[in-house]
Amino acid sequence: MRGMADLHIHSTYSDGVYTTGELAKMARAAGITVIALTDHDTLLGLPEMKKTASEFGLDFIPGVEFSTRWENRQVHILGYGIGQHNALLLERLADVRNARRTRLQKIITRLHEMGMDVDVPVPEEGHRAVGRPHIARAMVAQGYVKTVQEAFDLYIGEGKPAYQPQTKMTPPEAVHIIHQAGGLAIQAHPEEIGDRELALNLLRTLPYDGIEVYHPSAKDPAAQSYWLHVATERNLLVTGGSDFHGNPGRFPEKLEDWPVPREKVQDFLRRFGL
């Protein structure tokens, strides 16, 4: 089938701005015919997204994005087609969401110490995976910064004055959990790791199934060609997506800003009968 794909989207079930219904509607309008919901550390939005995708005539692949850390770098790993009732998977995701909430409170406390009395509306316990974008959007709404990106650049990004580390899984653990839950483990946006050699070492040593080649962090065609070559050399599947959160001032601001032609990820789609 012709059309566009977006295999990396976030909803209000983690740190996205839009609901699953709004995302499905926008995807249909943008000419996207297959989507994957990949909320951070939660599967809670998948049943609803599956239903709304069907209502808008979209092919749907269930996913999740794991937040891991390795050699002092953030390493995100995408899991697709995971068993949504797998006990170990659900237990570890709950642990990570709890760690996210603890970290959120530490960042808010630090901002208060810096003279910014930020009030962050935190979603109900157990129903959302919270993250720094929740704080960034509150900072924009309350006039402390102009954009979400500015909040990260000045205050809450890694190495900035209000940043707080979070206890996370390791890449080996995340890949293992995805596989034992029956899913495919994909290295998310390797260019965003900021260390190609580290990313290559992970791809050499862990049983990944694929690489997210087409991602906004690899806008440069040369970067895409580099990771496409790595994927071909290692016989790994190729995926791509917008990593859409819907934050104003942070690319991509619209779902249609980063479409991926289905033919570029067709080998991956075949794994799901698409």
Secondary structure by P-SEA (a helix, b strand, c coil): cbbbbbcbbbcccccccccaaaaaaaaaaacccbbbbbccccccaaaaaaaaaaaabbbbbbbbbbbbbcccbbbbbbbcccccccaaaaaaaaaaaaaaaaaaaaaaaaaaaacccccccccccccccccaaaaaaaaaaacccccaaaaaacccccccccbbbbbcccaaaaaaaaaaabbbbbbccccccccaaaaaaaaaccccccccccccccccaaaaaaaaaaaaaabbbbbcccccccccccccccccccccccccaaaaaaaacc
